[in-house]
Amino acid sequence: MTDRILIIEDNAQNMYLMKFLLGKSGFDVVGADNGRSGIEMALTLRPAIVLLDIQLPGMDGYAVAAELRRHPELAHVPIVAVTSYAMAGDRESIMAAGATGYIEKPINPDTFVEEVGCYLHAAENRGE
């Protein structure tokens, strides 16, 4: 498996866990610890999927998702919010900002890779 995954996450422990789980499953995983560098990496690396924290310093995940969606070359890339925002309306706000899906934190190590894989396969099935 050679799908490149970009994780935009400012918490080092969360980043480590996601990179470990995905890397162990054969994914090529890169990370950015803030929104601005995540956008630059997405434009340069053209990942198969972006895993995006919402609570980021400087530029929050809502703004990052909206900015990523402004670039036609990234329009087909799934953006999955990986966040602890779980209040009523949070999911809808994240989706309205441009996210494709939502995985709630804390992530479940037993199901996380499979959840990410579902978003990747859905994009592949759409021919993206």
N, C-alpha and C positions, 0 to 999 in steps of 0.2 A: 504494500500500500504506500503510495507516494503523495497522497493529498497533503498540501501544506495548510496548516491551521495557524491563524494569527490570533493570539490572545492579547487583549488589551485589558490589563488588570494592574492596579497599583499595590495590592496587598501581596507581599512576597510569598507568604505561606500558601495563599490561594493559587498564585501563579505556579509555584513549585508543584503542588498537587496536580493541577490540571496538566502541566507539561509532563510530569511523571507518568500519569495514567495514559495520556494520549501517545506519548513517545514509546511506552512499553507495548502499545498496540500497533506500532509501526508507522505512525503519522510523523510527518516532518513538522515540528512545532517551533514557532518563533513567538517572541513576546515583546510587548511594549508596556511601559509602566505609566503612560499618560496618553490622553486623547490625541494630541497634536502629533506625537511621534507614531502613534498607531495609524493615523490617517496616512502619513508619509510612507510607512511600511506597506500599507495596503496598496497604495498607488504604485509602489516600486515592485513588490513581490507578487501581487495578484493572487492572494490566497484562495483556496477553495471554499473557505468559510472563515468568518470572524466571530470569535467569542468575546463579548463585550460586557465589561462591568459597567454599571450605571453611575455609581458613586466614585467619580474620578476627580483628581485635583485639577483645578483650572478650567477644564472643558469637560462637562459631564457627558455621560453616555448618550443622553438624548441628542445633544449637539453633535457628538461624534457620528451617531447613526445618520442623522440628517445630512451631515457633510459627506459621508461616504455615499449616500444615495444621490448626491448632486453630480457624481462622476459616472458618465455612461459606461465606462469600462469596468465599473464595479457594480452595476445595476443588477447583475445576475447572482452576485455573491451573497449567500445567506449570511445574515447578521443575527446571531443568537445572543440575547441578553442573558448573562449569567449573573444573577443578582439576588440580594436578600430583600429587595423591594417586593413585598407581597401583600400590600394593603389593597383594598378595593380600589379599582381604577388604575393601579400601577401597571398591570399587564397591558391594558388598553393604551395607556400613554406611551409605553415603550414601543408597542406595535405601530402606533400612529407616527412615531418619530422615524420609523423605517426598519425596525427589527422584523425579522422573519419569524422568530420564535423566542422562547423564554425557558430557561432552566433555573430553578430556584436554588439558592444557597441556603444552607450548606449543601454542596453537591454530595450525591451518594456515590462513593467510589465503585460500588457494585454495578451501577447502571449508567454512569456518566458517559463512558465511551460509546455505549449503545445509543444513548440519546443524541449525542453529537452525530453519530453515524446515520441516524434517521434523517437529520437535516441535510447531510451530504447526499444521501441516496435520493432524497426527494428532489434535490436540485439536479442531479444526474438524470433522473427519470424525466425531468422537464426539458432535458437537452441543454442544460446550462453548463 
